[in-house]
Amino acid sequence: MQVPATFQYEKAASVADALALLARYGPEARVVAGGQSLLPMMKLRMAEPPALVDINGLTELARISVDGDELSIGAIVRHAELLASPVVGEHLPILRDAERLIADPIVRNRGTVGGSLCQADPSEDLSAAFAALRAVLVVEGAGGRRNVAVRQFFTGPYETVVEPGELLVEIRVPIRSHASAYQKVERRVGDWPVAAAGAVLELDRDRVREAGIGLTAVGAAGFVSAEAEDVLRGRPADEEQFAEAGRIAAQHCNPVSDQRGPEDYKRHLAGVLVTRALRKATARSRGEEA
């Protein structure tokens, strides 16, 4: 029977209370909301925090709302809530695409958006989607709040810029006219991706004004293919450019061989999925696909 090591449990009453509790228990204390990654690791004793600070009661972190020209997503919004949100579906279809492919209903009902980002798993779907959208993450600590561009949020596998005693509280995404889509290949429904790609296009007639290309599970730094974005910017939004962006994305990612497939297969998938995501996003912008 797998059981975690002994730990203290505290339920936070507010963000300020959560920060005080993290300060009290020290840098090894952990925040828990959905617990979909942390609790299995504790059972296997791969993680042995001295204390868990439960933030499930912090309703101020559980809201999805429009704030000016940005969409605000609280850190403990559940995956299922993000998927079901009409405002997310209207403004950010890439998130709806990604959430449909994450795990299963049980995980989506408990797992949180902020928890997924803070886990920083190299195969995490939302990390690539938010990177393509150029989201900004709001981190709060004893010294106040600071904004971190999502592309600078991840410092390595399972590592982020969130310091001990800090808490991710909000994700902010610019609302602007764009087309977007997310594509994924998995071994079975709900699995981590073999490879996945997200595309965000700001179009000026039939030319690309700005592009965001997110990649996951293929070793892309910051979950981004900046080189593919560069090759699209200012060019026609056509099949030739989409194929070239896919080729460039495949060339510049750094997948590793594992149980989900060999390196060359993943590299090939990265290119194919970038092209497909661009094609689907453009079709949506033309009203050719819902």
C-alpha positions as YAML, in Angstrom:
chain: A
units: angstrom
residues:
- id: 1
  name: MET
  ca: [0.00, 0.00, 0.00]
- id: 2
  name: GLN
  ca: [1.36, 3.39, -1.01]
- id: 3
  name: VAL
  ca: [0.99, 6.13, 1.59]
- id: 4
  name: PRO
  ca: [2.59, 9.58, 1.79]
- id: 5
  name: ALA
  ca: [4.99, 10.67, 4.49]
- id: 6
  name: THR
  ca: [3.56, 12.61, 7.44]
- id: 7
  name: PHE
  ca: [2.65, 16.23, 6.70]
- id: 8
  name: GLN
  ca: [0.76, 19.15, 8.21]
- id: 9
  name: TYR
  ca: [-2.49, 20.26, 6.59]
- id: 10
  name: GLU
  ca: [-3.72, 23.85, 6.60]
- id: 11
  name: LYS
  ca: [-6.75, 25.33, 4.86]
- id: 12
  name: ALA
  ca: [-6.18, 28.92, 3.73]
- id: 13
  name: ALA
  ca: [-8.94, 31.49, 4.26]
- id: 14
  name: SER
  ca: [-7.54, 34.07, 1.82]
- id: 15
  name: VAL
  ca: [-4.60, 34.68, -0.48]
- id: 16
  name: ALA
  ca: [-2.88, 36.60, 2.32]
- id: 17
  name: ASP
  ca: [-3.49, 33.70, 4.68]
- id: 18
  name: ALA
  ca: [-2.09, 31.22, 2.14]
- id: 19
  name: LEU
  ca: [1.07, 33.31, 1.79]
- id: 20
  name: ALA
  ca: [1.45, 33.52, 5.58]
- id: 21
  name: LEU
  ca: [1.10, 29.76, 5.89]
- id: 22
  name: LEU
  ca: [3.69, 29.16, 3.17]
- id: 23
  name: ALA
  ca: [6.06, 31.49, 5.01]
- id: 24
  name: ARG
  ca: [5.43, 29.69, 8.30]
- id: 25
  name: TYR
  ca: [6.18, 26.20, 6.95]
- id: 26
  name: GLY
  ca: [9.13, 27.16, 4.80]
- id: 27
  name: PRO
  ca: [10.26, 26.61, 1.21]
- id: 28
  name: GLU
  ca: [9.34, 22.92, 1.05]
- id: 29
  name: ALA
  ca: [5.63, 23.54, 1.82]
- id: 30
  name: ARG
  ca: [3.30, 23.01, -1.12]
- id: 31
  name: VAL
  ca: [0.01, 24.47, -2.28]
- id: 32
  name: VAL
  ca: [-2.77, 22.03, -3.13]
- id: 33
  name: ALA
  ca: [-6.00, 22.63, -5.04]
- id: 34
  name: GLY
  ca: [-6.74, 19.86, -7.54]
- id: 35
  name: GLY
  ca: [-3.78, 17.73, -6.43]
- id: 36
  name: GLN
  ca: [-3.86, 15.66, -9.63]
- id: 37
  name: SER
  ca: [-0.06, 15.65, -9.92]
- id: 38
  name: LEU
  ca: [1.09, 16.37, -6.37]
- id: 39
  name: LEU
  ca: [-0.89, 13.72, -4.49]
- id: 40
  name: PRO
  ca: [0.24, 10.75, -6.65]
- id: 41
  name: MET
  ca: [3.85, 11.94, -6.23]
- id: 42
  name: MET
  ca: [3.36, 12.09, -2.46]
- id: 43
  name: LYS
  ca: [1.96, 8.57, -2.40]
- id: 44
  name: LEU
  ca: [5.06, 7.36, -4.22]
- id: 45
  name: ARG
  ca: [7.20, 9.49, -1.87]
- id: 46
  name: MET
  ca: [8.66, 11.29, -4.84]
- id: 47
  name: ALA
  ca: [7.53, 14.44, -3.02]
- id: 48
  name: GLU
  ca: [7.53, 14.79, 0.78]
- id: 49
  name: PRO
  ca: [6.38, 18.31, 1.66]
- id: 50
  name: PRO
  ca: [6.21, 19.07, 5.40]
- id: 51
  name: ALA
  ca: [2.91, 20.88, 4.90]
- id: 52
  name: LEU
  ca: [0.10, 21.27, 2.40]
- id: 53
  name: VAL
  ca: [-1.72, 24.60, 2.14]
- id: 54
  name: ASP
  ca: [-5.21, 23.98, 0.72]
- id: 55
  name: ILE
  ca: [-6.44, 26.92, -1.40]
- id: 56
  name: ASN
  ca: [-9.69, 25.37, -2.62]
- id: 57
  name: GLY
  ca: [-11.73, 27.84, -0.57]
- id: 58
  name: LEU
  ca: [-10.24, 30.93, -2.23]
- id: 59
  name: THR
  ca: [-13.19, 31.89, -4.44]
- id: 60
  name: GLU
  ca: [-11.36, 34.98, -5.69]
- id: 61
  name: LEU
  ca: [-9.05, 32.60, -7.58]
- id: 62
  name: ALA
  ca: [-11.90, 30.62, -9.13]
- id: 63
  name: ARG
  ca: [-13.35, 33.18, -11.53]
- id: 64
  name: ILE
  ca: [-13.29, 33.63, -15.30]
- id: 65
  name: SER
  ca: [-14.07, 37.20, -16.33]
- id: 66
  name: VAL
  ca: [-13.44, 39.86, -18.93]
- id: 67
  name: ASP
  ca: [-11.38, 42.76, -17.58]
- id: 68
  name: GLY
  ca: [-11.06, 45.48, -20.20]
- id: 69
  name: ASP
  ca: [-9.29, 43.97, -23.20]
- id: 70
  name: GLU
  ca: [-8.10, 40.89, -21.29]
- id: 71
  name: LEU
  ca: [-9.62, 37.62, -20.17]
- id: 72
  name: SER
  ca: [-8.84, 36.87, -16.53]
- id: 73
  name: ILE
  ca: [-8.65, 33.22, -15.45]
- id: 74
  name: GLY
  ca: [-8.21, 32.48, -11.75]
- id: 75
  name: ALA
  ca: [-5.51, 29.99, -10.82]
- id: 76
  name: ILE
  ca: [-7.93, 27.46, -9.30]
- id: 77
  name: VAL
  ca: [-10.40, 27.46, -12.19]
- id: 78
  name: ARG
  ca: [-10.97, 23.79, -13.02]
- id: 79
  name: HIS
  ca: [-10.25, 22.39, -16.45]
- id: 80
  name: ALA
  ca: [-13.93, 21.51, -16.85]
- id: 81
  name: GLU
  ca: [-14.92, 25.10, -16.05]
- id: 82
  name: LEU
  ca: [-12.51, 26.47, -18.63]
- id: 83
  name: LEU
  ca: [-13.86, 24.04, -21.21]
- id: 84
  name: ALA
  ca: [-17.49, 24.94, -20.46]
- id: 85
  name: SER
  ca: [-17.00, 28.72, -20.34]
- id: 86
  name: PRO
  ca: [-18.88, 30.52, -23.15]
- id: 87
  name: VAL
  ca: [-16.56, 33.53, -22.98]
- id: 88
  name: VAL
  ca: [-13.49, 31.28, -23.38]
- id: 89
  name: GLY
  ca: [-15.11, 29.49, -26.31]
- id: 90
  name: GLU
  ca: [-15.96, 32.82, -27.95]
- id: 91
  name: HIS
  ca: [-12.62, 34.56, -27.55]
- id: 92
  name: LEU
  ca: [-10.03, 31.78, -27.14]
- id: 93
  name: PRO
  ca: [-11.02, 28.63, -29.05]
- id: 94
  name: ILE
  ca: [-7.49, 27.25, -28.72]
- id: 95
  name: LEU
  ca: [-8.14, 26.72, -24.99]
- id: 96
  name: ARG
  ca: [-11.38, 24.90, -25.69]
- id: 97
  name: ASP
  ca: [-9.55, 22.67, -28.21]
- id: 98
  name: ALA
  ca: [-6.81, 21.86, -25.72]
- id: 99
  name: GLU
  ca: [-9.14, 21.21, -22.78]
- id: 100
  name: ARG
  ca: [-11.18, 18.73, -24.80]
- id: 101
  name: LEU
  ca: [-8.04, 16.62, -25.11]
- id: 102
  name: ILE
  ca: [-6.77, 16.81, -21.52]
- id: 103
  name: ALA
  ca: [-7.06, 13.61, -19.48]
- id: 104
  name: ASP
  ca: [-10.59, 12.46, -18.62]
- id: 105
  name: PRO
  ca: [-13.69, 14.01, -16.99]
- id: 106
  name: ILE
  ca: [-12.55, 13.03, -13.48]
- id: 107
  name: VAL
  ca: [-9.24, 14.83, -13.85]
- id: 108
  name: ARG
  ca: [-10.83, 17.80, -15.63]
- id: 109
  name: ASN
  ca: [-13.38, 18.19, -12.83]
- id: 110
  name: ARG
  ca: [-10.67, 18.41, -10.14]
- id: 111
  name: GLY
  ca: [-7.50, 19.59, -11.82]
- id: 112
  name: THR
  ca: [-6.83, 23.34, -11.99]
- id: 113
  name: VAL
  ca: [-5.45, 25.58, -14.68]
- id: 114
  name: GLY
  ca: [-2.87, 27.12, -12.35]
- id: 115
  name: GLY
  ca: [-1.80, 23.73, -11.06]
- id: 116
  name: SER
  ca: [-1.12, 22.52, -14.59]
- id: 117
  name: LEU
  ca: [1.04, 25.54, -15.37]
- id: 118
  name: CYS
  ca: [2.97, 25.34, -12.10]
- id: 119
  name: GLN
  ca: [3.64, 21.64, -12.58]
- id: 120
  name: ALA
  ca: [5.58, 22.64, -15.72]
- id: 121
  name: ASP
  ca: [5.42, 19.15, -17.15]
- id: 122
  name: PRO
  ca: [7.26, 19.15, -20.52]
- id: 123
  name: SER
  ca: [4.19, 17.48, -22.08]
- id: 124
  name: GLU
  ca: [1.56, 19.83, -20.63]
- id: 125
  name: ASP
  ca: [-1.11, 20.95, -23.11]
- id: 126
  name: LEU
  ca: [-2.18, 24.27, -21.58]
- id: 127
  name: SER
  ca: [1.41, 25.49, -21.38]
- id: 128
  name: ALA
  ca: [1.68, 25.36, -25.18]
- id: 129
  name: ALA
  ca: [-1.76, 26.93, -25.66]
- id: 130
  name: PHE
  ca: [-1.07, 29.85, -23.31]
- id: 131
  name: ALA
  ca: [2.39, 30.30, -24.84]
- id: 132
  name: ALA
  ca: [0.82, 30.66, -28.30]
- id: 133
  name: LEU
  ca: [-1.60, 33.22, -26.84]
- id: 134
  name: ARG
  ca: [1.21, 35.16, -25.14]
- id: 135
  name: ALA
  ca: [-0.57, 35.09, -21.80]
- id: 136
  name: VAL
  ca: [0.69, 36.89, -18.71]
- id: 137
  name: LEU
  ca: [0.79, 35.09, -15.35]
- id: 138
  name: VAL
  ca: [0.25, 37.00, -12.13]
- id: 139
  name: VAL
  ca: [2.35, 35.78, -9.20]
- id: 140
  name: GLU
  ca: [1.80, 37.07, -5.67]
- id: 141
  name: GLY
  ca: [4.19, 36.99, -2.70]
- id: 142
  name: ALA
  ca: [4.98, 38.91, 0.44]
- id: 143
  name: GLY
  ca: [6.32, 41.79, -1.63]
- id: 144
  name: GLY
  ca: [3.18, 42.13, -3.73]
- id: 145
  name: ARG
  ca: [2.21, 41.04, -7.21]
- id: 146
  name: ARG
  ca: [4.37, 40.69, -10.31]
- id: 147
  name: ASN
  ca: [3.47, 39.93, -13.90]
- id: 148
  name: VAL
  ca: [5.41, 37.26, -15.76]
- id: 149
  name: ALA
  ca: [5.08, 36.63, -19.49]
- id: 150
  name: VAL
  ca: [4.21, 32.96, -19.89]
- id: 151
  name: ARG
  ca: [7.14, 32.53, -22.25]
- id: 152
  name: GLN
  ca: [9.48, 33.44, -19.39]
- id: 153
  name: PHE
  ca: [7.53, 31.50, -16.74]
- id: 154
  name: PHE
  ca: [9.10, 28.07, -17.33]
- id: 155
  name: THR
  ca: [12.76, 27.71, -16.41]
- id: 156
  name: GLY
  ca: [13.10, 23.98, -17.12]
- id: 157
  name: PRO
  ca: [11.27, 20.67, -16.79]
- id: 158
  name: TYR
  ca: [9.05, 20.91, -13.69]
- id: 159
  name: GLU
  ca: [10.57, 24.30, -12.83]
- id: 160
  name: THR
  ca: [9.08, 27.80, -12.97]
- id: 161
  name: VAL
  ca: [9.94, 31.30, -11.78]
- id: 162
  name: VAL
  ca: [7.53, 30.97, -8.83]
- id: 163
  name: GLU
  ca: [9.69, 31.35, -5.72]
- id: 164
  name: PRO
  ca: [9.13, 29.68, -2.32]
- id: 165
  name: GLY
  ca: [6.42, 31.63, -0.53]
- id: 166
  name: GLU
  ca: [4.82, 32.82, -3.77]
- id: 167
  name: LEU
  ca: [1.54, 31.82, -5.36]
- id: 168
  name: LEU
  ca: [0.27, 31.92, -8.93]
- id: 169
  name: VAL
  ca: [-3.06, 33.74, -8.64]
- id: 170
  name: GLU
  ca: [-4.22, 34.63, -12.16]
- id: 171
  name: ILE
  ca: [-3.70, 34.11, -15.88]
- id: 172
  name: ARG
  ca: [-4.41, 37.09, -18.12]
- id: 173
  name: VAL
  ca: [-4.87, 36.67, -21.86]
- id: 174
  name: PRO
  ca: [-5.19, 39.56, -24.33]
- id: 175
  name: ILE
  ca: [-8.50, 39.63, -26.19]
- id: 176
  name: ARG
  ca: [-7.85, 40.63, -29.78]
- id: 177
  name: SER
  ca: [-9.07, 39.64, -33.20]
- id: 178
  name: HIS
  ca: [-7.36, 36.37, -34.00]
- id: 179
  name: ALA
  ca: [-7.87, 32.82, -35.19]
- id: 180
  name: SER
  ca: [-6.60, 29.86, -33.20]
- id: 181
  name: ALA
  ca: [-6.57, 26.06, -32.98]
- id: 182
  name: TYR
  ca: [-4.86, 23.22, -31.12]
- id: 183
  name: GLN
  ca: [-3.88, 19.83, -32.53]
- id: 184
  name: LYS
  ca: [-2.62, 16.77, -30.63]
- id: 185
  name: VAL
  ca: [-1.57, 13.18, -31.24]
- id: 186
  name: GLU
  ca: [-1.87, 10.81, -28.28]
- id: 187
  name: ARG
  ca: [-1.52, 7.07, -27.89]
- id: 188
  name: ARG
  ca: [-4.98, 6.77, -26.38]
- id: 189
  name: VAL
  ca: [-7.74, 9.17, -25.37]
- id: 190
  name: GLY
  ca: [-6.77, 11.33, -22.41]
- id: 191
  name: ASP
  ca: [-3.06, 10.45, -22.54]
- id: 192
  name: TRP
  ca: [-0.16, 12.86, -22.48]
- id: 193
  name: PRO
  ca: [0.63, 13.93, -26.05]
- id: 194
  name: VAL
  ca: [3.16, 12.25, -28.26]
- id: 195
  name: ALA
  ca: [3.30, 15.74, -29.75]
- id: 196
  name: ALA
  ca: [0.94, 18.71, -29.87]
- id: 197
  name: ALA
  ca: [0.84, 22.18, -31.41]
- id: 198
  name: GLY
  ca: [-1.21, 25.31, -31.01]
- id: 199
  name: ALA
  ca: [-1.52, 28.17, -33.48]
- id: 200
  name: VAL
  ca: [-2.72, 31.75, -33.00]
- id: 201
  name: LEU
  ca: [-2.92, 34.02, -36.05]
- id: 202
  name: GLU
  ca: [-3.70, 37.72, -36.28]
- id: 203
  name: LEU
  ca: [-4.65, 38.27, -39.89]
- id: 204
  name: ASP
  ca: [-4.74, 41.38, -42.08]
- id: 205
  name: ARG
  ca: [-6.89, 40.25, -44.96]
- id: 206
  name: ASP
  ca: [-4.97, 37.20, -46.17]
- id: 207
  name: ARG
  ca: [-1.61, 38.03, -44.62]
- id: 208
  name: VAL
  ca: [-0.24, 37.14, -41.19]
- id: 209
  name: ARG
  ca: [0.28, 40.25, -39.05]
- id: 210
  name: GLU
  ca: [1.31, 38.26, -35.94]
- id: 211
  name: ALA
  ca: [1.65, 34.59, -35.12]
- id: 212
  name: GLY
  ca: [1.92, 32.46, -32.00]
- id: 213
  name: ILE
  ca: [3.07, 28.84, -32.27]
- id: 214
  name: GLY
  ca: [3.03, 26.67, -29.16]
- id: 215
  name: LEU
  ca: [4.59, 23.20, -29.00]
- id: 216
  name: THR
  ca: [4.56, 20.57, -26.30]
- id: 217
  name: ALA
  ca: [6.16, 17.16, -25.72]
- id: 218
  name: VAL
  ca: [8.87, 17.86, -28.31]
- id: 219
  name: GLY
  ca: [11.45, 19.80, -26.30]
- id: 220
  name: ALA
  ca: [10.58, 23.30, -27.49]
- id: 221
  name: ALA
  ca: [12.10, 25.93, -25.19]
- id: 222
  name: GLY
  ca: [9.34, 27.77, -23.36]
- id: 223
  name: PHE
  ca: [6.77, 25.67, -25.24]
- id: 224
  name: VAL
  ca: [7.25, 28.01, -28.24]
- id: 225
  name: SER
  ca: [8.51, 27.77, -31.81]
- id: 226
  name: ALA
  ca: [9.75, 31.32, -32.30]
- id: 227
  name: GLU
  ca: [11.43, 30.38, -35.57]
- id: 228
  name: ALA
  ca: [8.11, 29.21, -37.06]
- id: 229
  name: GLU
  ca: [6.48, 32.44, -35.89]
- id: 230
  name: ASP
  ca: [9.18, 34.46, -37.65]
- id: 231
  name: VAL
  ca: [8.66, 32.67, -40.95]
- id: 232
  name: LEU
  ca: [4.92, 33.40, -40.87]
- id: 233
  name: ARG
  ca: [4.98, 37.05, -39.87]
- id: 234
  name: GLY
  ca: [4.17, 39.35, -42.78]
- id: 235
  name: ARG
  ca: [3.63, 36.45, -45.20]
- id: 236
  name: PRO
  ca: [0.49, 35.16, -46.94]
- id: 237
  name: ALA
  ca: [-1.76, 32.93, -44.85]
- id: 238
  name: ASP
  ca: [-1.61, 30.07, -47.32]
- id: 239
  name: GLU
  ca: [-0.73, 26.41, -47.48]
- id: 240
  name: GLU
  ca: [2.80, 27.02, -48.71]
- id: 241
  name: GLN
  ca: [3.67, 29.20, -45.73]
- id: 242
  name: PHE
  ca: [1.95, 26.84, -43.30]
- id: 243
  name: ALA
  ca: [3.99, 23.91, -44.62]
- id: 244
  name: GLU
  ca: [7.18, 25.97, -44.32]
- id: 245
  name: ALA
  ca: [6.31, 26.93, -40.73]
- id: 246
  name: GLY
  ca: [5.77, 23.26, -39.93]
- id: 247
  name: ARG
  ca: [9.13, 22.36, -41.47]
- id: 248
  name: ILE
  ca: [10.90, 25.07, -39.46]
- id: 249
  name: ALA
  ca: [9.14, 24.05, -36.23]
- id: 250
  name: ALA
  ca: [10.21, 20.43, -36.74]
- id: 251
  name: GLN
  ca: [13.78, 21.49, -37.47]
- id: 252
  name: HIS
  ca: [14.13, 23.61, -34.31]
- id: 253
  name: CYS
  ca: [12.43, 21.45, -31.67]
- id: 254
  name: ASN
  ca: [14.37, 18.94, -29.60]
- id: 255
  name: PRO
  ca: [12.35, 15.78, -28.91]
- id: 256
  name: VAL
  ca: [13.73, 12.73, -27.15]
- id: 257
  name: SER
  ca: [12.97, 9.09, -27.77]
- id: 258
  name: ASP
  ca: [10.84, 7.45, -25.08]
- id: 259
  name: GLN
  ca: [7.91, 5.05, -24.64]
- id: 260
  name: ARG
  ca: [5.71, 7.38, -26.70]
- id: 261
  name: GLY
  ca: [7.88, 7.22, -29.78]
- id: 262
  name: PRO
  ca: [11.30, 7.79, -31.34]
- id: 263
  name: GLU
  ca: [12.82, 11.22, -31.84]
- id: 264
  name: ASP
  ca: [12.39, 11.34, -35.63]
- id: 265
  name: TYR
  ca: [8.70, 10.40, -35.38]
- id: 266
  name: LYS
  ca: [8.03, 13.15, -32.83]
- id: 267
  name: ARG
  ca: [9.90, 15.67, -34.94]
- id: 268
  name: HIS
  ca: [7.80, 14.71, -37.95]
- id: 269
  name: LEU
  ca: [4.62, 15.04, -35.88]
- id: 270
  name: ALA
  ca: [5.62, 18.50, -34.66]
- id: 271
  name: GLY
  ca: [5.80, 19.75, -38.23]
- id: 272
  name: VAL
  ca: [2.57, 18.09, -39.30]
- id: 273
  name: LEU
  ca: [0.63, 19.36, -36.28]
- id: 274
  name: VAL
  ca: [1.86, 22.95, -36.67]
- id: 275
  name: THR
  ca: [0.65, 22.91, -40.28]
- id: 276
  name: ARG
  ca: [-2.69, 21.39, -39.29]
- id: 277
  name: ALA
  ca: [-3.24, 23.89, -36.49]
- id: 278
  name: LEU
  ca: [-2.50, 26.81, -38.82]
- id: 279
  name: ARG
  ca: [-4.82, 25.40, -41.44]
- id: 280
  name: LYS
  ca: [-7.64, 24.89, -38.92]
- id: 281
  name: ALA
  ca: [-7.22, 28.35, -37.40]
- id: 282
  name: THR
  ca: [-7.39, 29.98, -40.82]
- id: 283
  name: ALA
  ca: [-10.46, 27.97, -41.79]
- id: 284
  name: ARG
  ca: [-12.18, 29.18, -38.63]
- id: 285
  name: SER
  ca: [-11.34, 32.79, -39.43]
- id: 286
  name: ARG
  ca: [-13.06, 32.36, -42.81]
- id: 287
  name: GLY
  ca: [-16.13, 30.75, -41.27]
- id: 288
  name: GLU
  ca: [-15.35, 27.45, -42.94]
- id: 289
  name: GLU
  ca: [-15.16, 25.54, -39.64]
- id: 290
  name: ALA
  ca: [-16.88, 26.05, -36.29]
...
